[in-house]
């Protein structure tokens, strides 16, 4: 059985969590559309975990039941406002 995750709200570019953690996925949407990149790190210079582009009124759900171990934390970069959450175990 997969371990549970905590959902952290995201609305745009910024640090989601710091420190060692497990990235288990995300669910985000954008009214205007946005390019979104998720990093293992504390800035947009970290290791890319996910990268995608949302069209206007677009939505993306990524589920990683086993997760990806992050050494530095999780940072999200977005070119426009987004609504949703990142799941962290």
Secondary structure, DSSP 8 states (H G I E B T S, - for coil): -----EEEEE-SSEEEEESSEEEEEEEEEESS-EEEEEEESSSTTSEEEEEEEE-TTEEEEEEEEEEEEESSEEEEEESS--EEEEEE-
